[in-house]
Amino acid sequence: MAEIVLDGVSKRFPDGFEAVKHMNLEIGDGEFMILVGPSGCGKSTALRMIAGLEDITEGQVRIGDRVVNELAPKDRDIAMVFQTYALYPHMTVRENMAFPLKLAKVPDAEIDEKVAAAAKILDLEEHLDRKPANLSGGQRQRVAMGRAIVRDPSAFLMDEPLSNLDAKLRVQMRTEVARIQSDLGTTMVYVTHDQTEAMTLGDRIGVMRTGLLQQVGAPSELYADPANLFVAGFIGSPAMNFIPAQLEGDRVRLPFGDIQLTSETRSRIGGDGAGRQVIAGIRPESFEDATLVSGSERDRGVTFRATIDLVESMGSELYAHFKLHHEGVESDQLEELAQDSGAAEVPGGAAEGQIVARLEAASPVKRGQEAELWVDTDKIHLFDPSTGESLTRSA
Amino acid sequence: MERNSREYALWSIGMLLVLLFALIPVIWIISLSLKTPATITEGTTFWDRFIPQDITFDNYTALFEGGIDESPFIAPLINSILIASITTVIAIVLASFAAYAIARLDFPGKALILAGALAIAMFPAISTIGPLFDMWRAIGLYDTYAGLIIPYLSFSLPLAIYTLVAFFREIPWDLEDAASVDGATPFQAFRKVIVPLAAPGVFTAAILVFIFAWNDFLFAISLTSSDASRTVPAALAFFTGESQFTQPTGNIAAAAVIVTVPIIIFVLFFQRRIVSGLTAGAVKG
């Protein structure tokens, strides 16, 4: 049990590449912290620095009240689960799980007891005498977990532990991981590139991009109040739609209509009333088929007509794709902005003028037909196109 | 289908030819070793000469006659076994450390070390014999175990290192990281995780080194002068017949058969351990 603090931590590789840039993060005792981001964002490097597998170029890492910068991994009292599981193929499941205890010179009787207990938790009792090669992917993953939990470490570090499993097993193991963490109450740092995993598992999420921590917060906070274009585009599936817009006084001019900003929002954005280019972010679920929206709600938003290019039915809901006809702002200009701010790295978040709307399953929209859609203007996010920062963030 | 069976037939014939080519000399030596000195040159047809008329084991018993002091064979056999084994053990220990460093670490001069090792392995041994002979005599290594083990090491280490580097590179990095997080020191990780996993490579390298040291004639004949360190290949050259007028052909053949046996045992014994795919199950897939 310990808290983990990263204090201004940087990692520069010998070739000059800076994988992690001045990262500050406090992970509370017993907290389930997720680091998420696209590949190459530095999340794994950050984790490996906590583990001691990677030297720290600058800054300080503390576990509990010890500075661990110079400590070898074995002296940090942490356990790690690797993406590849990294099971020792020449040892049985039992020997794999006992390995850390043997190295710590724990008495044999105690080892047996602890391995048996871990095997019970993970439902591995029948497989203790098998070799990893004869286990399925899910079982190997559980052995890797077992090897971590037998030691009762002060923190678990997980490096994309579920990404090698098939979709169904991944969902199952996700619940398992969450259950184990809450049962043991051990601090956990969990790295993933999958925003769904991040949203469902973590107490808090740290979103990283190009070595920089973009935003840290509870899943709901990141979702409802993203700090910048990148976080907005990365969190949520399907991704947020980005639309070029014009800010004029207290109105935002969108391709499908104008929105009146509340005075609160307007004052937060600041600046004079002169025209200004912004990027509006609208989540797919902020749209609805206008025919299904009641009158009182309708007044809150804007109604517009669009030709539906494609309808994807998920059963419980529909995803309608349509194009917007931009006025004034060229879409390639937006694309460029998105690239600078990182939103382009988000799958489906590229600004191609293609909008996805999530509609109720009862909606009668058809492919190729024009439909009347409604958008909830309360839930529109505005971003500064030059910095990517959110203009509407409440914090 | 027809094509397949024809291919199969061609392959079989090819293999048979290679097998005959490799085995006939061995069979011939065995045949020679079972003949009496008098019948060695007898026989006019191929089969008459190939198959011994009256089989005798005298050539074998003669090798061991008179115990260690008298026999021309026992002392060299012991020398061969000890020198080849010591060389193998030292070479494998040194080579696995070196190969591990080369496979895992990035250090200045790594390319130079590898290139140097390769250059040594390709260096013609014959050109080192003269200087070695003089040097060994000057520093007292002539006709000692160390005097043979040192050149054997320098010529077999590069091969062992290359073999082991290839095997170490196959082992996923994650395993070592896992071991160090699990509480192992770098040496424990090496000994308990890396070496067991590279076992097929270790055995392969061991066989290669052992055979090299066991078979060597050049160093053995040049750097030894007595039974104190002379190995079997060199000792064979000093065999004498029963009388001045008999060739020691039968005895040499018997000795040759005896020194081949350990190699066959060695290879068969370790071959069972050289199981590929030992790393299966370490990582996904």
Chai-1 contact restraints between the chains, C-beta under 6 A:
chainA,res_idxA,chainB,res_idxB,connection_type,confidence,min_distance_angstrom,max_distance_angstrom,comment,restraint_id
A,A51,B,V181,contact,1.0,0.0,6.0,A-B,restraint_1
A,L53,B,D177,contact,1.0,0.0,6.0,A-B,restraint_2
A,P73,B,S180,contact,1.0,0.0,6.0,A-B,restraint_3
A,P73,B,V181,contact,1.0,0.0,6.0,A-B,restraint_4
A,K74,B,G183,contact,1.0,0.0,6.0,A-B,restraint_5
A,M80,B,V181,contact,1.0,0.0,6.0,A-B,restraint_6
A,F82,B,D174,contact,1.0,0.0,6.0,A-B,restraint_7
A,T84,B,D174,contact,1.0,0.0,6.0,A-B,restraint_8
A,T84,B,V283,contact,1.0,0.0,6.0,A-B,restraint_9
A,T84,B,K284,contact,1.0,0.0,6.0,A-B,restraint_10
A,A86,B,D174,contact,1.0,0.0,6.0,A-B,restraint_11
A,A86,B,L175,contact,1.0,0.0,6.0,A-B,restraint_12
A,A86,B,A178,contact,1.0,0.0,6.0,A-B,restraint_13
A,L87,B,A282,contact,1.0,0.0,6.0,A-B,restraint_14
A,Y88,B,V193,contact,1.0,0.0,6.0,A-B,restraint_15
A,P89,B,T279,contact,1.0,0.0,6.0,A-B,restraint_16
A,P89,B,G281,contact,1.0,0.0,6.0,A-B,restraint_17
A,P89,B,A282,contact,1.0,0.0,6.0,A-B,restraint_18
A,H90,B,P196,contact,1.0,0.0,6.0,A-B,restraint_19
A,F99,B,D182,contact,1.0,0.0,6.0,A-B,restraint_20
A,P100,B,D182,contact,1.0,0.0,6.0,A-B,restraint_21
A,P100,B,G183,contact,1.0,0.0,6.0,A-B,restraint_22
A,L103,B,G183,contact,1.0,0.0,6.0,A-B,restraint_23
A,L103,B,A184,contact,1.0,0.0,6.0,A-B,restraint_24
A,A104,B,G183,contact,1.0,0.0,6.0,A-B,restraint_25
A,P132,B,G281,contact,1.0,0.0,6.0,A-B,restraint_26
A,A133,B,A280,contact,1.0,0.0,6.0,A-B,restraint_27
A,A133,B,G281,contact,1.0,0.0,6.0,A-B,restraint_28
A,N164,B,K284,contact,1.0,0.0,6.0,A-B,restraint_29
